[in-house]
Amino acid sequence: MSIERLTLKRGEPVTPAHFNALSAAVSQPQSSGIGVRKRILPYGTITHFDGGGTGGTSPIFAPNVTPAKDGFRVGFELGLIAGVEPSIDGIGLSKKDAEGKLPTLFIPRESIDASHGIGVYFKVTYNRDWQAEKAEPIASAAAPKQAAWAFHKLACIVFADGSVFRCLYWNEGVEAYNRDADGIARFAPYAQ
């Protein structure tokens, strides 16, 4: 087979020789190599190509922990919870403050349990029609108590050495069910 027959110059007409060369190239069995597996069966050959993809995680809600005086500052990449952009001190995660910095949550070093770390939760507050109004990160060593018209989603755990365990990867939707008269409900999170 001639590779030259597979290439065309600008304005050159497509001839039967081109079609034949392309057909021969397509029907030629693929050679094995790195990441290629073949399985020959009575009715044909199955060829698998394993891409050497690298592992990775979504940047949505990726926490970044930076040391600060007497503690740590935790910031997050962009993301939505129940369709609402979380905010820290009233500033959305995608907005910069007056100094041109993205908002961060300060965690005092003494509030971090040396063996278990501290959880960073997003507290989602709802109105009386069960529409999410705001989402704000809070730090708590224990699971936050259930409250009326609110839901808590664990985003990450920060340890005393500044390492972090990520718990939230995607935009999150939250649906309430079994609503009580006082507004306390159980919530079912689902990925959007």
C-alpha positions as CSV (number, residue, x, y, z in Angstrom):
1,M,0.0,0.0,0.0
2,S,1.3,3.4,-0.9
3,I,0.9,6.2,1.7
4,E,1.3,8.7,-1.2
5,R,-2.1,7.5,-2.6
6,L,-3.8,8.5,0.7
7,T,-2.8,12.1,0.4
8,L,-4.3,14.6,-1.9
9,K,-3.0,17.9,-3.1
10,R,-5.2,21.0,-3.3
11,G,-7.5,20.7,-6.3
12,E,-6.5,17.1,-7.1
13,P,-9.4,14.9,-8.1
14,V,-10.2,11.9,-5.9
15,T,-9.6,8.8,-8.1
16,P,-10.3,5.0,-7.6
17,A,-6.6,4.6,-6.6
18,H,-7.2,6.9,-3.6
19,F,-10.3,4.9,-2.6
20,N,-8.5,1.6,-2.9
21,A,-5.5,2.9,-0.9
22,L,-7.8,4.2,1.9
23,S,-9.8,0.9,1.9
24,A,-6.7,-1.1,2.2
25,A,-5.4,1.0,5.1
26,V,-8.7,0.8,7.0
27,S,-9.0,-3.0,6.5
28,Q,-5.4,-3.7,7.4
29,P,-5.2,-5.3,10.9
30,Q,-3.8,-3.0,13.5
31,S,-0.5,-4.0,14.9
32,S,-0.2,-4.5,18.6
33,G,1.8,-2.1,20.7
34,I,1.7,-0.3,24.0
35,G,-1.9,-0.1,25.2
36,V,-3.3,-2.3,22.4
37,R,-5.0,-5.6,23.1
38,K,-6.3,-8.0,20.5
39,R,-8.8,-10.8,21.0
40,I,-9.2,-13.1,18.0
41,L,-12.6,-14.9,17.8
42,P,-14.1,-17.2,15.1
43,Y,-16.3,-14.3,13.8
44,G,-13.6,-11.6,13.9
45,T,-11.0,-9.7,15.9
46,I,-11.7,-7.3,18.7
47,T,-9.0,-4.7,19.1
48,H,-8.9,-2.6,22.4
49,F,-6.9,0.6,22.7
50,D,-6.2,1.6,26.3
51,G,-5.4,5.3,26.4
52,G,-2.8,6.1,28.9
53,G,-4.9,8.8,30.4
54,T,-3.7,10.5,33.5
55,G,-5.8,10.6,36.6
56,G,-7.3,13.9,37.6
57,T,-10.1,15.5,39.6
58,S,-12.6,18.1,38.6
59,P,-11.6,21.6,39.6
60,I,-15.2,22.3,40.9
61,F,-15.0,22.8,44.6
62,A,-11.3,22.0,44.8
63,P,-10.2,23.3,48.2
64,N,-7.0,25.2,48.5
65,V,-5.5,25.5,52.0
66,T,-2.9,28.1,52.7
67,P,-1.2,28.7,56.0
68,A,-2.1,32.0,57.8
69,K,-1.1,33.5,61.0
70,D,-2.5,31.3,63.8
71,G,-4.4,29.1,61.4
72,F,-5.3,28.3,57.8
73,R,-7.3,30.0,55.0
74,V,-9.5,27.7,52.9
75,G,-10.6,28.9,49.4
76,F,-12.6,27.0,46.8
77,E,-12.7,26.8,43.0
78,L,-16.0,27.7,41.4
79,G,-19.1,25.6,41.8
80,L,-22.8,25.7,42.6
81,I,-24.9,24.1,45.3
82,A,-28.6,23.9,44.7
83,G,-28.1,26.4,41.8
84,V,-26.6,29.0,44.1
85,E,-23.0,30.2,44.1
86,P,-21.5,29.9,47.6
87,S,-20.2,33.0,49.2
88,I,-17.8,33.8,52.1
89,D,-18.6,37.0,54.0
90,G,-21.1,38.0,51.3
91,I,-18.6,37.7,48.5
92,G,-19.3,35.0,45.9
93,L,-16.5,32.4,45.3
94,S,-16.0,33.8,41.8
95,K,-15.8,37.5,42.9
96,K,-12.7,39.3,44.2
97,D,-12.7,41.5,47.3
98,A,-11.5,45.1,47.5
99,E,-7.9,43.9,47.6
100,G,-8.4,41.8,44.4
101,K,-8.3,38.5,46.3
102,L,-10.8,35.6,46.1
103,P,-12.7,35.1,49.4
104,T,-11.4,32.5,51.9
105,L,-12.6,30.9,55.1
106,F,-10.3,31.4,58.1
107,I,-9.9,28.4,60.4
108,P,-8.0,29.1,63.7
109,R,-5.3,26.5,64.4
110,E,-6.6,25.7,67.9
111,S,-10.0,24.7,66.6
112,I,-8.5,21.8,64.5
113,D,-8.6,18.5,66.3
114,A,-5.0,17.0,66.0
115,S,-6.3,13.5,65.2
116,H,-9.5,14.1,63.3
117,G,-9.1,17.5,61.7
118,I,-12.0,19.9,61.1
119,G,-14.8,19.6,58.6
120,V,-15.6,22.4,56.2
121,Y,-19.3,22.3,55.4
122,F,-21.4,24.4,53.0
123,K,-24.5,25.6,54.9
124,V,-27.3,26.0,52.4
125,T,-30.2,28.2,53.6
126,Y,-33.7,27.9,52.1
127,N,-36.7,30.3,52.0
128,R,-40.2,29.1,52.9
129,D,-40.8,27.9,49.3
130,W,-37.8,25.6,49.6
131,Q,-35.7,27.6,47.1
132,A,-32.0,27.9,48.0
133,E,-31.1,31.4,48.9
134,K,-27.5,31.2,50.0
135,A,-24.7,28.8,50.6
136,E,-21.8,29.6,52.9
137,P,-18.9,27.5,54.2
138,I,-18.5,26.9,57.9
139,A,-15.8,25.0,59.8
140,S,-17.0,22.6,62.5
141,A,-15.2,19.8,64.4
142,A,-18.5,17.9,64.8
143,A,-21.3,17.4,62.3
144,P,-23.4,20.6,62.4
145,K,-26.8,20.3,64.1
146,Q,-29.9,20.0,62.0
147,A,-31.6,23.3,61.7
148,A,-34.8,24.6,60.2
149,W,-34.6,25.7,56.5
150,A,-31.0,24.6,56.3
151,F,-28.8,21.8,54.9
152,H,-25.1,21.1,55.4
153,K,-22.9,19.5,52.8
154,L,-19.4,18.3,53.8
155,A,-16.9,19.9,51.3
156,C,-13.5,18.8,52.9
157,I,-11.6,17.9,56.0
158,V,-8.6,20.1,57.0
159,F,-5.9,18.5,59.2
160,A,-3.6,20.2,61.7
161,D,-0.6,19.9,59.3
162,G,-2.5,21.8,56.5
163,S,-3.3,18.7,54.4
164,V,-6.8,18.4,53.1
165,F,-9.2,15.5,52.3
166,R,-11.6,16.5,49.5
167,C,-15.2,15.3,49.9
168,L,-17.1,17.4,47.3
169,Y,-16.3,17.1,43.6
170,W,-19.2,18.3,41.5
171,N,-21.9,20.9,41.5
172,E,-24.5,19.7,44.0
173,G,-28.2,19.8,43.9
174,V,-30.2,19.3,47.0
175,E,-33.9,18.2,47.2
176,A,-35.9,18.4,50.4
177,Y,-38.4,15.7,51.4
178,N,-40.4,14.8,54.6
179,R,-40.9,18.5,55.5
180,D,-42.1,19.2,59.0
181,A,-44.3,22.1,60.0
182,D,-41.3,23.9,61.6
183,G,-39.3,23.7,58.4
184,I,-36.9,20.9,59.5
185,A,-36.5,18.4,56.7
186,R,-34.4,15.6,55.5
187,F,-32.5,16.3,52.4
188,A,-31.4,14.1,49.5
189,P,-28.3,15.5,47.7
190,Y,-27.9,14.7,44.0
191,A,-25.2,15.6,41.5
192,Q,-26.1,18.0,38.7
